[in-house]
Amino acid sequence: MTAIDDPTATATATAGRGTGTNATRVLGIATIVMMGWLVLFGLVLSPADVNQGESVRLLYMHVPTIWLAYLSFVVTAIASGMYLFTKKHSLGWDRAAGASAEIGVAFVGVTLVVGAMWGRLTWGVFWQWDARLTTTALLFVTYIGYLAVRRLGGTHQQRAKRSAVVGLLSVLLIPLVHWSVVIWRSLHQTASVLDTDGDIDMDGLMLFTLLVGVVAFTCLYVWLVLHRTRAMTMEDLLEDSGLDVALDARRAEGEAR
């Protein structure tokens, strides 16, 4: 049997090519450069804050990671909607939704850890049952649940449909998290960049550093999503090829009888 005839060999050969392309390599280099700039400006060049002192440097990771978490889950919802409401019900949309959610969960995890460090320096404790912290933790747990739903049994299409419904519903938590500091009395500070009148309330170099962080983590997000989506495609190919082999073996066993 040739590799063309053998589905397992075909899937393995596809996986062997990896998930990288010239575009992702360029994006990876750009991400490394931007992260280097973030470290330089965040730790060395930007000034300490008048009120928060050196702890403000955590802001340059905290804000970009929660922004990317929001973006990740919005992308998950959009991709879920595209899977459900387009005629082809392409599994490519489902894979994009799953990849984005996985990375979003990682970013929320980083947000919670960095936020706890900031809380220890500012409030004297790692955790308070503050509205922003509690709703962010709820968002984290919700999307862990979404990833668990993706692991439930069934065909690719059955799993994708269940996941898409959960992905569309879960994104409704994001406005609650974002506006929690306004809806409830909160220890957490309000908007870091704009004041209540909508004017920029941040030192110019600090604002530039924050923007560098947002760009750097956005590049990282896109790079990770591209690789993870391709990896999920390969996983599906290997799973399908294994099923084909099992069916062929069962068919051959039946013919032998």
PAZAPA-4460 file (N, C-alpha, C; in steps of 0.05 Angstrom, whole numbers, plus 32768, in hexadecimal, padded with zeros to 4 digits):
% residues 257
    n_x    n_y    n_z   ca_x   ca_y   ca_z    c_x    c_y    c_z   seq   type   mol
   8011   7FE8   8000   8000   8000   8000   8012   8019   8000     1      M     A
   800C   802C   7FEF   801C   8044   7FEE   8012   8058   8002     2      T     A
   8022   806E   8006   801A   8082   8019   8000   8090   8011     3      A     A
   7FFC   8091   7FF6   7FE3   809D   7FEC   7FCB   808D   7FF4     4      I     A
   7FCE   8072   7FF4   7FB8   8060   7FFA   7FB4   805E   8018     5      D     A
   7FC9   8063   8028   7FC7   8060   8045   7FC0   807A   8052     6      D     A
   7FA8   807D   805E   7FA0   8096   806A   7FB1   809E   8082     7      P     A
   7FBB   808A   8091   7FCC   8090   80A7   7FE6   809C   809E     8      T     A
   7FF2   8091   8089   800B   809C   807F   8007   80B8   8074     9      A     A
   7FF0   80BC   8067   7FEA   80D7   805C   7FE8   80EB   8073    10      T     A
   7FD9   80E4   8088   7FD6   80F7   809F   7FF0   80FC   80AD    11      A     A
   8000   80E6   80B0   801A   80E9   80BD   802D   80FB   80AD    12      T     A
   802C   80F8   8093   803D   8109   8082   8034   8126   8083    13      A     A
   801A   812A   8085   8010   8146   8088   8019   8152   80A2    14      T     A
   8017   8142   80B8   8020   814C   80D2   803E   8151   80D2    15      A     A
   804D   8141   80C3   806A   8144   80C3   8073   815E   80B8    16      G     A
   8063   816B   80A8   806A   8184   809C   8069   819B   80B0    17      R     A
   805D   8197   80C7   805C   81AB   80DB   8046   81C0   80D6    18      G     A
   8046   81D4   80E7   8031   81E8   80E6   803C   8203   80DD    19      T     A
   8056   8205   80D8   8062   821F   80D1   8061   8225   80B4    20      G     A
   805F   823E   80AD   8061   8248   8092   8074   8260   8092    21      T     A
   807A   826A   807A   808B   8282   8079   807E   829A   8088    22      N     A
   8064   829C   8085   8055   82B2   8092   8057   82B0   80B0    23      A     A
   8053   8297   80BB   8054   8294   80D8   8070   8298   80E3    24      T     A
   8084   8291   80D3   80A0   8296   80DB   80A6   82B4   80DD    25      R     A
   809D   82C3   80C9   80A0   82E0   80CA   8091   82EC   80E2    26      V     A
   8079   82E2   80E6   8069   82EC   80FD   8076   82E4   8117    27      L     A
   8082   82CD   8119   8090   82C5   8131   80A8   82D7   8137    28      G     A
   80B7   82DE   8122   80CD   82F1   8126   80C3   830C   812F    29      I     A
   80AE   8315   8122   80A2   832F   812A   8099   832F   8147    30      A     A
   808E   8318   8150   8085   8315   816B   809C   8317   817F    31      T     A
   80B2   8309   8178   80CA   830A   818A   80D5   8326   818C    32      I     A
   80D6   8335   8175   80E0   8350   8175   80CE   8362   8186    33      V     A
   80B4   835F   8183   80A1   8370   8192   80A3   836A   81B0    34      M     A
   80A6   8350   81B7   80A9   8349   81D3   80C2   8355   81DF    35      M     A
   80D8   8355   81CF   80F1   8361   81D8   80ED   837F   81DD    36      G     A
   80DF   838D   81CB   80D9   83A9   81D0   80C8   83AD   81E9    37      W     A
   80B5   839B   81EE   80A4   839D   8205   80B4   839A   821F    38      L     A
   80C7   8387   821F   80D8   8383   8237   80E9   839C   823B    39      V     A
   80F4   83A7   8225   8106   83BF   8228   80F6   83D7   8233    40      L     A
   80DF   83DD   8226   80D0   83F4   822F   80C2   83EF   824A    41      F     A
   80B7   83D6   824D   80A8   83D0   8266   80B9   83D0   827F    42      G     A
   80D2   83C6   827D   80E2   83C2   8294   80F8   83D8   8298    43      L     A
   80FF   83E5   8282   8116   83F7   8283   810E   8414   827D    44      V     A
   8102   8419   8266   80FF   8435   825C   80E7   8443   8267    45      L     A
   80D1   8435   826C   80B8   8443   8275   80BB   844B   8293    46      S     A
   80AF   8461   829A   80B2   846B   82B6   809F   845C   82C9    47      P     A
   80A6   845E   82E3   8094   8453   82F8   807C   8465   82FA    48      A     A
   8065   845A   8303   804D   846A   8306   804E   847A   8320    49      D     A
   8041   8491   831F   8041   84A3   8337   8033   8495   834E    50      V     A
   801D   8486   834A   800E   847A   835F   8016   845D   8364    51      N     A
   801A   844D   834E   801F   8431   8350   803C   842A   8352    52      Q     A
   804E   843C   834B   806A   8437   834C   8072   8422   8337    53      G     A
   8085   8410   833F   808F   83FD   832B   807B   83E7   8324    54      E     A
   8066   83E4   8335   8052   83CF   832F   8043   83D4   8315    55      S     A
   8044   83ED   830B   8036   83F4   82F3   8041   83E4   82DB    56      V     A
   805A   83D9   82DE   8066   83CA   82C8   8056   83B0   82C2    57      R     A
   8048   83A6   82D6   8037   838F   82D1   8020   8395   82BE    58      L     A
   8019   83AF   82BD   8004   83B7   82AB   800A   83B0   828E    59      L     A
   8023   83B1   8287   802B   83AD   826B   8027   8390   8262    60      Y     A
   8023   837E   8275   801C   8363   826E   7FFE   835E   8274    61      M     A
   7FF5   8369   828A   7FD9   8364   8293   7FC5   836E   827E    62      H     A
   7FC7   8386   8275   7FB4   8391   8262   7FB5   8383   8247    63      V     A
   7FCC   837E   823B   7FCC   836F   8221   7FC1   8353   8223    64      P     A
   7FC6   8345   8239   7FBC   832A   823B   7F9E   8328   823E    65      T     A
   7F92   833B   824D   7F74   833A   824F   7F68   8344   8235    66      I     A
   7F75   8357   8227   7F6B   835F   820D   7F6B   8348   81FA    67      W     A
   7F81   8338   81FA   7F83   8321   81E8   7F70   830B   81F0    68      L     A
   7F6A   8309   820A   7F56   82F5   8212   7F3B   82FC   8207    69      A     A
   7F33   8316   820A   7F1A   831F   81FE   7F19   8319   81E0    70      Y     A
   7F2F   8321   81D2   7F30   831D   81B5   7F2E   82FF   81AE    71      L     A
   7F3C   82EF   81BD   7F3B   82D2   81B8   7F1E   82C7   81BA    72      S     A
   7F10   82CF   81CE   7EF5   82C4   81D2   7EE1   82D0   81BE    73      F     A
   7EE6   82E9   81B6   7ED5   82F4   81A1   7ED9   82E5   8187    74      V     A
   7EF3   82DF   8181   7EF9   82D0   8169   7EEC   82B4   816A    75      V     A
   7EED   82A8   8182   7EE0   828E   8186   7EC2   8290   8180    76      T     A
   7EB5   82A5   8189   7E99   82A9   8184   7E93   82AD   8166    77      A     A
   7EA3   82BE   8159   7E9F   82C3   813D   7EA3   82A9   812D    78      I     A
   7EB8   829B   8132   7EBD   8282   8124   7EA7   826D   812A    79      A     A
   7E9D   826D   8142   7E87   825B   8149   7E6E   8262   8139    80      S     A
   7E69   827C   8137   7E52   8285   8127   7E55   827E   810A    81      G     A
   7E6D   8281   8100   7E72   827A   80E4   7E6E   825C   80DF    82      M     A
   7E75   824C   80F2   7E71   822F   80EF   7E53   8229   80EF    83      Y     A
   7E44   8234   8102   7E28   822E   8105   7E17   8238   80EF    84      L     A
   7E1D   8251   80E5   7E0A   825F   80D4   7E12   8260   80B6    85      F     A
   7E28   8254   80AF   7E2F   8252   8093   7E27   8236   8089    86      T     A
   7E22   8234   806F   7E17   821C   8064   7E2A   8204   8065    87      K     A
   7E44   8209   8062   7E57   81F3   8060   7E5E   81E7   807C    88      K     A
   7E59   81F6   8091   7E61   81ED   80AC   7E7E   81E3   80AC    89      H     A
   7E8F   81F4   80A2   7EAB   81EC   80A0   7EB9   81E8   80BB    90      S     A
   7EC7   81D2   80BD   7ED5   81CC   80D6   7EEC   81DF   80DA    91      L     A
   7EF5   81ED   80C5   7F0A   8200   80C8   7F02   8216   80DC    92      G     A
   7EE9   821F   80DB   7EDF   8232   80EE   7EDF   8227   810B    93      W     A
   7ED8   820E   810E   7ED8   8202   8128   7EF4   8200   8133    94      D     A
   7F07   81F9   8122   7F23   81F8   812C   7F2E   8213   8134    95      R     A
   7F27   8228   8124   7F2F   8243   812B   7F23   824B   8145    96      A     A
   7F09   8244   814A   7EFC   824B   8163   7F0A   823D   817B    97      A     A
   7F10   8223   8177   7F1D   8215   818D   7F39   821F   8192    98      G     A
   7F49   8224   817D   7F64   822E   8181   7F64   8249   818F    99      A     A
   7F52   825B   8187   7F51   8275   8193   7F49   8273   81B1   100      S     A
   7F36   8262   81B7   7F2D   825E   81D3   7F44   8254   81E4   101      A     A
   7F53   8240   81DA   7F69   8235   81EA   7F7D   824B   81F1   102      E     A
   7F84   825C   81DE   7F97   8271   81E2   7F8B   8287   81F5   103      I     A
   7F71   828C   81F1   7F63   829F   8203   7F64   8296   8220   104      G     A
   7F60   827C   8225   7F61   8272   8240   7F7D   8276   824C   105      V     A
   7F92   8272   823C   7FAD   8276   8245   7FB1   8293   824C   106      A     A
   7FA7   82A6   823C   7FAA   82C2   8241   7F9B   82CB   825A   107      F     A
   7F83   82C0   825E   7F74   82C6   8277   7F83   82BC   828F   108      V     A
   7F8F   82A5   828D   7F9F   829A   82A3   7FB6   82AD   82AA   109      G     A
   7FC4   82B7   8295   7FDA   82CA   829A   7FCF   82E3   82A6   110      V     A
   7FB8   82ED   829D   7FAC   8305   82A8   7FA6   8302   82C6   111      T     A
   7F9C   82EB   82CD   7F95   82E6   82EA   7FAF   82E5   82FB   112      L     A
   7FC3   82D8   82F1   7FDD   82D6   8300   7FE9   82F2   8303   113      V     A
   7FEC   8301   82ED   7FF8   831B   82EE   7FE6   832E   82FF   114      V     A
   7FCC   832B   82FC   7FBA   833B   830D   7FBD   8336   832A   115      G     A
   7FC2   831C   8331   7FC6   8315   834D   7FE0   8321   8358   116      A     A
   7FF5   8322   8347   800E   832E   834F   800A   834C   8353   117      M     A
   7FFB   8359   8341   7FF6   8375   8344   7FE5   837A   835E   118      W     A
   7FD2   8369   8363   7FC1   836C   837B   7FD1   836A   8394   119      G     A
   7FE5   8358   8394   7FF6   8354   83AC   8006   836E   83B2   120      R     A
   800F   837A   839C   801F   8393   83A0   800E   83AB   83A6   121      L     A
   7FF5   83AB   839C   7FE4   83C3   839F   7FD1   83C0   83B7   122      T     A
   7FC4   83A9   83BA   7FB0   83A5   83CF   7FBB   8396   83E7   123      W     A
   7FD2   8389   83E4   7FDE   837A   83F9   7FD6   835D   83FA   124      G     A
   7FC5   8355   83E7   7FBC   8339   83E5   7FBC   8330   83C8   125      V     A
   7FBE   8316   83C3   7FBE   830C   83A8   7FA2   830B   839C   126      F     A
   7F8E   8308   83AD   7F73   8305   83A2   7F5E   8313   83B4   127      W     A
   7F4C   8320   83A7   7F34   832B   83B3   7F1C   8323   83A3   128      Q     A
   7F06   831E   83B1   7EEE   8317   83A2   7EE1   8330   8396   129      W     A
   7EF1   833E   8387   7EEA   8356   8379   7EDA   834F   8360   130      D     A
   7EC8   8361   8357   7EB7   835B   8340   7EC8   8355   8327   131      A     A
   7EDD   8365   8321   7EEC   8360   8309   7EFB   8345   830B   132      R     A
   7F07   8340   8322   7F16   8327   8326   7F04   830F   8324   133      L     A
   7EED   8311   8331   7EDA   82FA   8332   7ECF   82F4   8316   134      T     A
   7EC7   8309   8307   7EBC   8304   82ED   7ED1   82FA   82D9   135      T     A
   7EEA   8303   82DD   7F00   82F9   82CC   7F05   82DC   82D1   136      T     A
   7F04   82D4   82EB   7F07   82B8   82F2   7EF0   82A7   82E7   137      A     A
   7ED8   82B3   82E7   7EC1   82A5   82DB   7EC5   82A1   82BD   138      L     A
   7ED0   82B5   82B0   7ED5   82B3   8293   7EE9   829D   828E   139      L     A
   7EFE   829B   829F   7F12   8286   829C   7F06   826B   829F   140      F     A
   7EF6   8267   82B3   7EE9   824D   82B8   7ED5   8246   82A1   141      V     A
   7EC7   825A   8298   7EB4   8255   8282   7EC1   824A   8269   142      T     A
   7ED8   8256   8262   7EE5   824D   8249   7EF5   8233   824E   143      Y     A
   7EFC   822D   8266   7F07   8212   826B   7EF0   81FE   8266   144      I     A
   7ED8   8205   826F   7EC1   81F4   8269   7EBC   81F1   824B   145      G     A
   7EC0   8207   823C   7EBD   8206   821F   7ED0   81F2   8213   146      Y     A
   7EE9   81F3   821D   7EFD   81E0   8213   7EF6   81C3   821A   147      L     A
   7EEA   81C0   8232   7EE2   81A5   823A   7ECB   819B   8227   148      A     A
   7EB9   81AC   8220   7EA4   81A5   820D   7EAF   819B   81F3   149      V     A
   7EC4   81A8   81EA   7ED1   81A0   81D1   7EDC   8184   81D2   150      R     A
   7EE2   817A   81EA   7EEE   8160   81ED   7ED9   814A   81EF   151      R     A
   7EBF   8151   81F0   7EAB   813C   81F3   7EA9   812C   81D9   152      L     A
   7E9E   8114   81DC   7E9D   8101   81C5   7E8B   8109   81AF   153      G     A
   7E8C   80FA   819A   7E7B   80FF   8182   7E8B   8104   8169   154      G     A
   7E7E   8108   8153   7E8C   810E   813A   7E97   812A   813B   155      T     A
   7EA8   8131   8128   7EB3   814C   8126   7E9C   8160   8125   156      H     A
   7E88   815B   8115   7E72   816E   8111   7E61   8171   812B   157      Q     A
   7E5D   815B   8139   7E4D   815C   8152   7E5C   816D   8167   158      Q     A
   7E76   8168   8169   7E86   8177   817D   7E87   8194   8175   159      R     A
   7E8A   8199   815B   7E8C   81B5   8152   7E72   81C4   8158   160      A     A
   7E5C   81B8   8154   7E42   81C5   8158   7E3E   81CC   8176   161      K     A
   7E44   81B8   8187   7E41   81BD   81A4   7E54   81D4   81AC   162      R     A
   7E6C   81D3   81A3   7E80   81E7   81AB   7E78   8203   81A1   163      S     A
   7E6D   8204   8189   7E66   821E   817E   7E50   822B   818E   164      A     A
   7E3D   821C   8197   7E27   8227   81A8   7E32   8232   81C2   165      V     A
   7E44   8223   81CF   7E50   822C   81E8   7E62   8244   81E3   166      V     A
   7E70   8244   81CC   7E82   825B   81C6   7E72   8275   81C2   167      G     A
   7E5B   8273   81B6   7E4A   828A   81B1   7E3E   8295   81CC   168      L     A
   7E37   8283   81DD   7E2B   828B   81F7   7E40   8296   820A   169      L     A
   7E58   828A   820A   7E6C   8292   821E   7E77   82AE   821A   170      S     A
   7E77   82B7   8201   7E82   82D2   81FB   7E71   82E8   8208   171      V     A
   7E59   82E2   8210   7E48   82F6   821E   7E53   82FF   8239   172      L     A
   7E66   82EF   8243   7E72   82F7   825D   7E86   830E   825A   173      L     A
   7E90   8313   8243   7EA5   8327   8240   7E9B   8343   8247   174      I     A
   7E84   834C   823E   7E7A   8367   8247   7E77   8368   8266   175      P     A
   7E6E   8352   8272   7E6B   8352   828F   7E86   8356   829D   176      L     A
   7E9B   8349   8293   7EB6   834C   829E   7EC0   8368   829A   177      V     A
   7EBD   8372   8282   7EC8   838D   827C   7EBB   83A3   828C   178      H     A
   7EA0   83A1   828F   7E92   83B7   829C   7E8D   83B2   82BA   179      W     A
   7E99   839D   82C4   7E94   8396   82E1   7E9E   83AC   82F4   180      S     A
   7EB3   83BA   82EC   7EBD   83D0   82FE   7EAA   83E8   82FE   181      V     A
   7E98   83E9   82EB   7E84   83FF   82EA   7E6A   83F6   82F6   182      V     A
   7E62   83DD   82F1   7E49   83D2   82FB   7E49   83D0   831A   183      I     A
   7E60   83C5   8325   7E62   83C1   8341   7E79   83D3   834D   184      W     A
   7E77   83D8   8366   7E8D   83E6   8373   7EA4   83D3   8374   185      R     A
   7EBB   83DC   836A   7ED1   83C9   8366   7EEB   83D5   8370   186      S     A
   7EFC   83C3   837B   7F17   83CB   8383   7F29   83D0   836A   187      L     A
   7F22   83C1   8355   7F32   83C3   833D   7F30   83DE   8330   188      H     A
   7F46   83E8   8327   7F46   8403   831A   7F35   8402   8301   189      Q     A
   7F2B   8419   82F9   7F1B   841B   82E0   7F2F   841C   82C9   190      T     A
   7F26   8427   82B2   7F37   8427   829A   7F52   8433   829F   191      A     A
   7F67   8425   8296   7F82   842E   829B   7F8C   8444   8288   192      S     A
   7F81   8445   8270   7F8B   8458   825C   7F7A   8471   825B   193      V     A
   7F5F   846E   825B   7F4E   8485   8258   7F41   848D   8272   194      L     A
   7F3D   84A7   8277   7F2F   84AF   828F   7F11   84B0   828A   195      D     A
   7F02   84B9   829D   7EE5   84B8   829B   7EDB   84CA   8285   196      T     A
   7EEB   84DE   827C   7EE3   84F0   8266   7EEC   84E6   824B   197      D     A
   7EF9   84CE   824B   7F02   84C3   8231   7F1D   84CE   8228   198      G     A
   7F2B   84DD   823A   7F45   84E7   8233   7F5B   84D4   823C   199      D     A
   7F72   84D4   822E   7F88   84C3   8235   7F94   84CC   824F   200      I     A
   7F96   84B9   8262   7F9F   84BF   827D   7FB8   84AE   8283   201      D     A
   7FCC   84B1   8272   7FE4   84A0   8276   7FFC   84AE   8269   202      M     A
   8013   84AB   8276   802C   84B6   826B   8031   84AB   824F   203      D     A
   803C   84BC   823E   8040   84B4   8222   8050   849C   821E   204      G     A
   8067   8499   822C   8078   8482   822A   806A   8469   8235   205      L     A
   805B   846C   824B   804D   8456   8256   8037   844C   8242   206      M     A
   802A   845F   8235   8015   8458   8222   8022   8449   820A   207      L     A
   8039   8453   8201   8047   8446   81EB   804F   842A   81F2   208      F     A
   8059   8426   820B   8061   840C   8214   8049   83F9   8215   209      T     A
   8032   8403   821E   801A   83F3   821F   8011   83EA   8203   210      L     A
   8013   83FD   81F0   800C   83F6   81D4   801F   83E2   81C8   211      L     A
   8039   83E4   81CF   804C   83CF   81C6   8044   83B4   81D1   212      V     A
   803C   83B4   81EA   8033   839A   81F6   801B   838F   81E8   213      G     A
   8008   83A0   81E1   7FF0   8397   81D3   7FF7   838B   81B8   214      V     A
   8008   8399   81A9   8011   838F   818F   8020   8375   8192   215      V     A
   8033   8374   81A5   8043   835C   81A9   8032   8343   81AF   216      A     A
   801F   8346   81C1   800E   8330   81C9   7FFA   8329   81B3   217      F     A
   7FF2   833D   81A3   7FE0   8337   818D   7FEE   8326   8178   218      T     A
   8008   832D   8172   8018   831D   8160   801B   8301   816A   219      C     A
   8020   82FE   8184   8022   82E4   8190   8009   82D4   818E   220      L     A
   7FF2   82E1   8192   7FD8   82D4   8190   7FD4   82C9   8174   221      Y     A
   7FD8   82DA   8160   7FD4   82D1   8144   7FE6   82BA   813D   222      V     A
   7FFF   82BC   8145   8013   82A6   8140   8009   828C   814D   223      W     A
   8001   828D   8165   7FF7   8275   8173   7FDE   826A   8166   224      L     A
   7FCB   827B   815F   7FB2   8271   8153   7FB8   8263   8138   225      V     A
   7FC9   826F   8128   7FD0   8262   810E   7FDC   8246   8112   226      L     A
   7FEF   8244   8125   7FFC   822A   8129   7FE8   8216   8136   227      H     A
   7FD8   8220   8149   7FC6   820D   8157   7FB0   8204   8144   228      R     A
   7FA6   8215   8133   7F91   820D   8120   7F9C   81F8   810D   229      T     A
   7FB4   81FB   8103   7FC0   81E7   80F2   7FC5   81CD   8100   230      R     A
   7FCE   81CF   811A   7FD2   81B7   8129   7FB8   81A8   812D   231      A     A
   7FA2   81B6   8132   7F88   81A9   8136   7F7F   819C   811C   232      M     A
   7F85   81A8   8105   7F7F   819B   80EB   7F8D   8181   80E9   233      T     A
   7FA7   8180   80F0   7FB6   8168   80EF   7FAC   8153   8102   234      M     A
   7FA3   815B   811A   7F98   8149   812D   7F7F   813C   8122   235      E     A
   7F6E   814C   8115   7F56   8141   8109   7F5C   812D   80F2   236      D     A
   7F71   8133   80E3   7F79   8121   80CD   7F82   8106   80D9   237      L     A
   7F92   8107   80EE   7F9C   80EF   80FA   7F85   80DF   8107   238      L     A
   7F72   80ED   8113   7F5B   80DF   811F   7F4B   80D2   810A   239      E     A
   7F46   80E0   80F4   7F36   80D4   80DE   7F45   80BD   80D1   240      D     A
   7F5F   80BF   80CE   7F6E   80A9   80C2   7F6E   8090   80D4   241      S     A
   7F6F   8095   80EE   7F6D   807E   8101   7F52   8070   80FF   242      G     A
   7F3D   8080   80FC   7F22   8075   80F9   7F20   8065   80DF   243      L     A
   7F2C   8070   80C9   7F2B   8062   80B0   7F3A   8047   80B2   244      D     A
   7F50   8047   80C0   7F5F   802E   80C3   7F4F   801A   80D2   245      V     A
   7F41   8023   80E8   7F31   8011   80F8   7F1A   8005   80E8   246      A     A
   7F0D   8016   80D7   7EF7   800D   80C6   7F01   7FF9   80B1   247      L     A
   7F19   7FFE   80A6   7F24   7FEC   8092   7F2A   7FD1   809F   248      D     A
   7F35   7FD2   80B7   7F3B   7FB9   80C5   7F22   7FA9   80CB   249      A     A
   7F0D   7FB7   80D4   7EF4   7FA9   80DA   7EE8   7F9E   80C0   250      R     A
   7EEA   7FAD   80AA   7EDF   7FA3   8091   7EEF   7F8B   8087   251      R     A
   7F09   7F8B   808A   7F19   7F74   8082   7F13   7F5C   8093   252      A     A
   7F0E   7F61   80AD   7F08   7F4B   80BF   7EED   7F3E   80B7   253      E     A
   7EDA   7F4F   80AF   7EC0   7F45   80A6   7EC2   7F35   808C   254      G     A
   7ED3   7F3E   807A   7ED6   7F30   8061   7EE4   7F15   8065   255      E     A
   7EF7   7F14   8079   7F05   7EFB   807E   7EF2   7EE6   8089   256      A     A
   7EDD   7EEE   8096   7ECA   7EDB   80A1   7EB8   7ED0   808B   257      R     A
***
